[in-house]
Amino acid sequence: YIQGHVYDDNNNPLYGVTVSTDDASDTTNSQGYYILQVTPGYHTVTATKNGYQTQSKNVYAAEGQTTTQDFTLIPEEAEIYGYVKNQAGNPIPGAYVHTYHNNMNFYDYTDSNGYYTLNVIPGASYTVYAEADGYIPQSRNIGQIQSGQSVRCDFHLQLFTPKWISPTGHYDPDNGWDDPYM
């Protein structure tokens, strides 16, 4: 037998990792544990999970003994980057750009050039949101990103034009007063 645990780079157990050799396969449980029933001899044991770099190790399994082989998988990354500008094409510094995946929030604030970068988990689809004070927020669906891929996602935010409310109606800067009593 070859057994062991699979951890992430923060030493947390990884669930759902496929650990296999040419003649055996298992999937880790919630504690990151796996066990393979193999013939005695040398085996290449491979641990794979979407969003992580695949890792292989050569392991010797002696007859009548259980060999322990642990793995630490490093997350793969993908990148979403771009610029947040106003309608005139000028950068908006300090804009909040973010996206979510599996209850994780990936975010950045734009620099003085309006540039941002989000390092995200590959193999997932993302909707990216851009928000800035005084502007109407925007979102863009950029679909699935693969490992090592960089996807550009630019935003051109519109200024927010407030509408005033009075007891007799609403004032719209483009259309004037809208009096509900007239």
Number of C-alpha atoms within 10 A of each C-alpha: 17 24 16 17 21 27 19 16 12 9 11 12 20 20 19 19 26 17 26 20 19 10 10 14 17 18 19 20 15 11 14 20 21 24 21 20 15 19 16 14 10 12 19 12 21 18 24 18 17 16 19 20 15 17 15 15 13 12 16 19 19 15 12 9 10 17 16 15 17 16 22 20 22 15 18 18 20 20 18 21 16 17 25 29 21 16 12 9 12 13 21 25 18 19 24 18 27 21 21 16 13 7 7 10 11 16 19 18 21 23 15 11 14 20 21 23 21 22 15 25 25 21 17 16 15 20 14 22 18 25 20 20 12 12 17 14 19 15 15 14 12 14 12 12 20 17 19 12 11 17 18 11 18 18 24 20 22 16 14 11 12 10 13 11 12 11 7 12 14 16 16 14 11 8 8 10 16 14 12 9 6 6
